[in-house]
Amino acid sequence: MVPDPAPVSGPGLASVPNALSLFRLASVPVLLGLGWRGATAAFLVLFALGLLSDVLDGVLARRLGQESALGARLDQWADFALWVSFPIGAWWLWPELVRREAVYVGIALVCLLLPTAIAWAKYREVPGYHTWSAKLGAVGMGIAVPLLLLFDVAGPFRAFALFQVWCAVDELGITLLSPECRHDVPSVFHAARSRDR
């Protein structure tokens, strides 16, 4: 009797959502190379594909039943790497624009780096909170950044850069309230409610 074949995908690295996160991680050095070489169109296309993979990995993980702690960590690292590498490439491609928007770029970067650094100091790992505010902020930035870079429309970018302050407060609150590293916490209010139980 022939045994049933082992499942092709699962919670390991070979799962579809994790492959999308790995694609995002692998795209980071390519993005930086494209930015350095001045390949504007290819840089924007690859960044857009990275954002699309970020949207799809969570949806597919839930639909395919492939959610895992490894997947949440991988997704968080991939998001972090993508969003940290983007301003570096943008600086090489649009230096005047980045200089003009430096205050807002700085706010967005500090709001990305600070909660991650504090969570790392506390847990020695990067949590994948995937808060509602962070999801909204990522979608907003995904729309606002192309508007800024392609059409020099700064208002949405500035608004969503300031919104990152709330995203950071939300994540810092979860880190403060949670004794162990957690994943998929919708908001600081959910963290507080689960702590009270």
Backbone torsions as a table, in degrees:
resi	resn	phi	psi	omega
1	MET	NA	129.8	-179.0
2	VAL	-79.9	126.2	179.8
3	PRO	-68.7	153.1	176.3
4	ASP	-60.8	138.7	178.8
5	PRO	-64.8	147.2	177.6
6	ALA	-66.2	147.0	179.1
7	PRO	-60.7	139.1	-176.6
8	VAL	-70.2	-34.2	-177.4
9	SER	-126.8	157.6	180.0
10	GLY	-168.2	-157.5	-177.4
11	PRO	-73.8	-6.4	-178.7
12	GLY	-76.5	-172.8	-177.7
13	LEU	-62.5	-23.6	-174.9
14	ALA	-77.5	-4.5	-178.7
15	SER	-69.6	156.5	-177.7
16	VAL	-60.0	-49.5	-179.9
17	PRO	-60.7	-39.6	-180.0
18	ASN	-68.7	-33.5	175.9
19	ALA	-63.0	-37.6	177.5
20	LEU	-66.4	-40.0	177.1
21	SER	-65.5	-40.3	177.7
22	LEU	-64.2	-37.4	175.2
23	PHE	-58.8	-44.0	-179.6
24	ARG	-62.1	-43.8	178.2
25	LEU	-62.9	-44.2	-178.8
26	ALA	-66.7	-26.4	-178.4
27	SER	-73.8	-18.2	-174.9
28	VAL	-61.4	-52.5	178.3
29	PRO	-63.7	-31.8	178.0
30	VAL	-66.9	-44.1	176.7
31	LEU	-56.1	-46.7	-179.6
32	LEU	-62.9	-40.7	177.2
33	GLY	-63.4	-41.6	179.2
34	LEU	-66.1	-41.0	177.2
35	GLY	-61.8	-44.7	-179.0
36	TRP	-62.6	-37.6	-177.8
37	ARG	-83.8	-5.5	178.6
38	GLY	80.1	22.2	-178.7
39	ALA	-87.1	78.1	-172.2
40	THR	-59.4	-50.8	-175.7
41	ALA	-62.0	-47.7	-179.2
42	ALA	-63.8	-38.1	178.0
43	PHE	-59.5	-47.9	-178.5
44	LEU	-67.3	-39.3	179.1
45	VAL	-64.4	-45.4	-179.4
46	LEU	-66.0	-39.1	177.9
47	PHE	-63.9	-41.8	178.3
48	ALA	-62.3	-40.1	176.9
49	LEU	-64.8	-37.0	175.9
50	GLY	-61.8	-44.1	178.0
51	LEU	-63.7	-41.2	179.2
52	LEU	-62.8	-41.3	179.1
53	SER	-64.3	-31.5	177.8
54	ASP	-67.6	-39.2	177.9
55	VAL	-67.2	-44.3	-173.4
56	LEU	-73.1	-33.7	-172.6
57	ASP	-63.6	-41.4	178.5
58	GLY	-67.6	-42.8	-179.9
59	VAL	-61.6	-46.8	-178.4
60	LEU	-68.2	-36.1	178.4
61	ALA	-59.1	-42.7	179.2
62	ARG	-71.5	-44.8	-177.3
63	ARG	-64.9	-38.6	-175.8
64	LEU	-92.7	1.1	-178.2
65	GLY	65.2	35.7	-177.1
66	GLN	-113.8	30.9	176.5
67	GLU	-75.2	140.2	178.6
68	SER	-158.4	161.5	177.0
69	ALA	-63.6	-38.8	177.3
70	LEU	-61.0	-44.7	179.8
71	GLY	-62.3	-40.8	179.3
72	ALA	-64.2	-42.2	179.3
73	ARG	-67.0	-43.6	-179.6
74	LEU	-61.7	-43.6	178.8
75	ASP	-60.9	-44.1	-178.8
76	GLN	-63.8	-44.9	178.5
77	TRP	-63.6	-40.6	-179.1
78	ALA	-65.4	-43.4	177.6
79	ASP	-60.5	-47.4	-178.1
80	PHE	-58.7	-49.2	-178.5
81	ALA	-62.9	-41.8	-179.3
82	LEU	-62.5	-47.5	-175.1
83	TRP	-74.9	-24.4	176.0
84	VAL	-78.7	-36.1	-178.5
85	SER	-74.1	-28.3	-175.2
86	PHE	-59.1	-49.4	-179.5
87	PRO	-62.9	-28.2	178.4
88	ILE	-66.5	-49.3	177.4
89	GLY	-62.4	-40.0	179.2
90	ALA	-63.3	-36.5	178.0
91	TRP	-60.5	-41.3	179.3
92	TRP	-70.1	-32.9	-175.4
93	LEU	-89.2	-36.0	-176.9
94	TRP	-132.3	61.0	-172.6
95	PRO	-59.0	-40.7	-177.9
96	GLU	-65.3	-42.4	-179.8
97	LEU	-64.6	-44.3	179.4
98	VAL	-65.0	-38.7	177.2
99	ARG	-62.4	-43.6	-179.2
100	ARG	-63.5	-36.9	-177.8
101	GLU	-98.5	19.7	-172.3
102	ALA	-56.1	-39.1	-178.6
103	VAL	-61.7	-45.4	-177.7
104	TYR	-72.2	-38.0	175.5
105	VAL	-62.1	-43.3	179.1
106	GLY	-61.5	-44.3	178.7
107	ILE	-59.4	-47.8	-178.2
108	ALA	-62.1	-42.1	-179.1
109	LEU	-67.5	-43.4	178.7
110	VAL	-61.9	-40.8	-179.7
111	CYS	-69.1	-22.2	174.4
112	LEU	-83.0	-45.4	-172.8
113	LEU	-77.5	-40.8	-173.4
114	LEU	-62.2	-51.8	179.0
115	PRO	-61.3	-35.9	179.3
116	THR	-66.4	-42.9	180.0
117	ALA	-64.7	-41.7	-179.1
118	ILE	-68.6	-41.4	176.6
119	ALA	-62.4	-40.9	178.4
120	TRP	-63.1	-42.1	179.4
121	ALA	-62.7	-35.9	-178.1
122	LYS	-80.2	-45.3	-171.7
123	TYR	-105.4	-14.5	-171.7
124	ARG	61.4	28.4	170.5
125	GLU	-158.6	164.4	-179.0
126	VAL	-97.8	116.6	-179.9
127	PRO	-74.4	153.6	175.1
128	GLY	-108.1	74.1	-176.3
129	TYR	-64.6	-37.8	-177.7
130	HIS	48.8	50.6	-178.4
131	THR	-65.7	157.6	176.8
132	TRP	-60.2	-40.0	-178.4
133	SER	-65.3	-40.7	179.5
134	ALA	-65.0	-38.4	178.5
135	LYS	-64.7	-44.5	177.7
136	LEU	-62.6	-42.5	179.0
137	GLY	-62.4	-39.3	179.9
138	ALA	-67.0	-42.5	177.8
139	VAL	-63.7	-44.8	179.7
140	GLY	-60.4	-44.7	178.7
141	MET	-66.6	-35.2	177.7
142	GLY	-61.2	-27.8	176.0
143	ILE	-89.8	-42.0	-173.2
144	ALA	-70.1	-38.3	-176.7
145	VAL	-64.1	-48.5	176.3
146	PRO	-61.0	-36.9	177.4
147	LEU	-60.4	-39.9	179.3
148	LEU	-69.1	-50.6	-172.8
149	LEU	-72.7	-36.7	-175.7
150	LEU	-91.6	-31.9	-173.6
151	PHE	-123.8	3.2	179.5
152	ASP	56.3	37.6	174.9
153	VAL	-98.4	105.7	-169.7
154	ALA	-90.8	-23.9	-172.9
155	GLY	-53.6	-53.5	180.0
156	PRO	-60.7	-39.3	178.9
157	PHE	-62.5	-44.7	-180.0
158	ARG	-63.2	-42.2	179.9
159	ALA	-62.2	-45.5	-178.4
160	PHE	-75.5	-25.6	172.5
161	ALA	-64.4	-42.6	177.5
162	LEU	-68.6	-32.9	177.3
163	PHE	-63.2	-26.4	178.4
164	GLN	-60.8	-23.1	177.4
165	VAL	-62.5	-44.5	177.8
166	TRP	-64.6	-40.6	178.6
167	CYS	-58.3	-42.1	-179.8
168	ALA	-66.7	-43.6	178.8
169	VAL	-61.0	-42.6	178.7
170	ASP	-57.8	-49.8	-177.9
171	GLU	-68.8	-40.1	178.0
172	LEU	-62.3	-39.1	177.9
173	GLY	-62.6	-41.8	178.9
174	ILE	-63.4	-44.0	178.9
175	THR	-61.8	-41.4	179.1
176	LEU	-63.1	-40.2	-174.5
177	LEU	-84.6	-20.9	-173.0
178	SER	-100.4	118.0	-179.6
179	PRO	-69.3	-26.6	177.7
180	GLU	-123.1	160.5	-178.8
181	CYS	-64.6	129.5	-178.2
182	ARG	-124.0	161.8	177.7
183	HIS	-128.8	152.5	176.4
184	ASP	55.8	60.7	175.1
185	VAL	-109.1	113.2	-172.3
186	PRO	-60.9	-34.1	-178.4
187	SER	-165.2	169.0	177.3
188	VAL	-62.2	-29.9	179.1
189	PHE	-66.3	-38.1	175.8
190	HIS	-65.7	-39.6	178.2
191	ALA	-62.8	-41.9	-179.7
192	ALA	-66.7	-41.3	-179.2
193	ARG	-65.4	-41.2	-179.7
194	SER	-70.0	-27.0	177.8
195	ARG	-72.6	-32.4	-177.9
196	ASP	-74.1	-18.4	-177.2
197	ARG	-71.4	NA	NA
